[in-house]
Every structure is written in structure tokens, then in C-alpha cells.
Amino acid sequence: MSMLKKLMVGGALAVSVGALADEVPPPLPVEPVGIIESLPARYPADWFLIQDGAFFHMSDGKVIVIDPTQEGVGDQVKGMFNVSLMGNIMQAPGRGEIYATETFHSRGTRGPRIDVLSIWDMENLSAVGEVILPQGKRFMGMPAREVMHLLNNDKWLAIFNLSPATSVTLVDLDTREIVSEVPTPGCSHIYPAGDMAFTSVCADGRFTTTHLTADGEVKERTRSDVFFDSDETPIFERPAIIDGMAYFPSFKGMLYPVDLSGDVAVPQEPWSIAGDIEGEWAASGIRISDEDSSGAMYLLMNPEAANTDGKHNEGGPEVWVFDPGTQTLLRRIALQEWGLSIAVSRGPDPKMLVTNPVDMSVELYDATTGDFIRKLSDIGQETPLYLYPAL
């Protein structure tokens, strides 16, 4: 090759490299590290908490704080904190805290067991304290909202125990110490009954209301009349509670109202959920009920559950919305596929979040119109078994 051709080729190469260099964008600025974002002290009405029980590796459970009304994952996910081994959570916005019952073992999956009440700050989702609980007693099962309750002007937290003996541990949230353990023989879960009392549902078909003294001891127990037969007409322990009235669905498609506003629980006359609607409709799923700020009641329904054993846990294809005071069915919301758990946001424009067990996504609906809004499937969830509206 002649010297002229070499110069020409070399020059062209130099020009090409120079042109490419001009097209390369400048380096990104160095990002600062150690930045901690804060959430609002009171979460917006459209936010939800998704409890992922990590069903196949339960020591890794987590709770995702989410705004499902946003378009992208980056705007939807607001934060996350861990809850180990099928713990239960409860929001206490008046104290700016979220409580979680957890279990750990000294060697991860083995070794001595320790049960704790973990206290999380709502703004930073950081652990700010814990209380060691009596070992091997706290309720450990599918997450539920009926196993923790605030008492004594939000100073005490009542925690349901099942070991299999039933009792309630009272924790002073100011001193972070255990106040007492209250036996509830034959009776389970915790329902509101005033500032210094709680109600439990009993295996003999009654309710027992336990009234407490100022030092956390039993002052008095009152028992309701029998209102269901646990063999013939079993009920879910998961009611919607609206204006002091708890609405307990039965496995057979009935609804049992119970007035919890007084010193003793007072069962009311049950009524059929489906009425004359064709099918064997009954409530079914994990979180089967919720209520909105207007007093409407939402039930996750299955068309085969009323007379088929085992169908009560499957979930269903529709959510029915009632005015429970008038026993009126307001609307039926057909789901995109299937629902396992539901939660309804508070405020004047409620949204409904539904766990879809087909692909373990969560789906958002307009709770007023029933319109499907979007599916959320890439938010870090694996088994989003239980849903909570932000309070």
C-alpha cells in the first residue's frame, strides 16, 4: 500500500473514532449513599400493606407498603420490612407504629426459639423496639387481623395466644413490658368490646367478653347466648366490623350479626347472604371480608362453597358488596380470574385490592364501580396471602 493510501485510511479511522467519542454521553454524577427516605406520618387512603408470608421459606416473610394507584413499580412500592415465620401485624397510626409478632431460632431454621413483639416506625419502617413474648404461645397460623387489638387508650396491646391453650398477652406499649397474661379457656381471637375489655368467640357457640382491671387482671367475664353450632353451622372467625356490629359469615352461606357495642356480645338474627340467587354461594378464602368508610361490607364469594366441604378456603370469582344494616346486596364485582384475599381502602373513593392465587399477583379494582384498574405482579411478592388497607 502506498504512503498516500495509508494516510487516507488512517485519517478515516481517526475521524470515525473521533465521531464516536463525540456521541458518548458524559459519565453519570456520583450518587450519594446512605440516604433514608421517610414516608408520611399518616399513610394516604389509597395505600395498602401486602403481607407476603413467604410460604415456601417462612422465616423470610415481609410486608410491602404500596400505592397501587401508581403506574410503575418504582412509584408503587413505598417500602418494605420483614416479618418472620407467619407473624401477624397491626397498624397503630395514632402511635406512629406497626406491630408484628415474630418467631426466630438461634440457628436460623433450628435451635432455641424466641418469640417477640417487634415495633416498627411507620415513617422510616425501621425497628424501634421489641418485647420478648412467652415462648411457644403466640398464635402462629395464617395471618389475621383478629389476633391483636389496642386497649386502655392505645396504651396496651392485646395479643392472642394458641399453644393450644388459649389466652391473651397484654403488653404495655409505653414501657414495652408484659402486663399480664389473661386466660380465655375454650375461646379464641380478640374482638373490640370497649376500652378495657375484649370479646372472644368460643367453641360452644357463645361469645365471652373479658373485662379488665387497671392492672390487667380479670375484673369480670360475661357470656352471650349460644348463636351457632360449631359442628352443624360453623362460622368464620373473620368478620367485617361496622359501627360496633360484627358480621360473621358461616360456611353454609349465612351471615351472623353480633352487637359488640355493649358489656356483653349480643347475637342478632342470621340472614342468608345469597337469598334467591342461583348457586351454592358462600364466603370463601383467607381474608374474606372488609368494610369501607361508608359502612358497606365486602365479601369474597364462591358459588360452590355452601354445601361442599373444604370449599371455604378456596377463594372465589366474585366480591359481593352489601349494606348490612338493610341486608341489601348493592353490587357484585366479577374478578378478572380468582380471588383469595381482599382489602378495601378507606376514604371517599375506595379501591379494592385482591390476591390472585393463579399467578400470585395482586389486582386493583374501583370498589365503587367494580371496574378493574390494573394488575401488579413485579413488586417483589411471592405469596401475598394477606392484605391490609392503610389506616
KAKAHU-V865694 format. One record per helix or strand. SS is the DSSP state (~ for helix, > for strand). FROM is the first residue (numbers start at 1). TO is the last residue. If there is no record, write none. Layout:
BEGIN
SS;FROM;TO + SS;FROM;TO
END
This chain:
BEGIN
~;3;23 + >;47;52 + ~;58;60 + >;62;67 + ~;73;76 + >;77;82 + >;88;92 + >;97;105 + >;113;121 + >;127;132 + >;138;138 + >;148;151 + >;156;162 + >;166;172 + >;177;183 + >;187;192 + >;197;202 + >;207;212 + >;218;223 + >;235;235 + >;240;242 + >;245;250 + >;254;259 + >;266;267 + >;271;272 + >;282;283 + >;287;287 + >;289;291 + >;297;302 + ~;311;313 + >;316;323 + >;328;339 + >;341;344 + >;351;356 + >;361;366 + >;372;376 + >;384;389
END
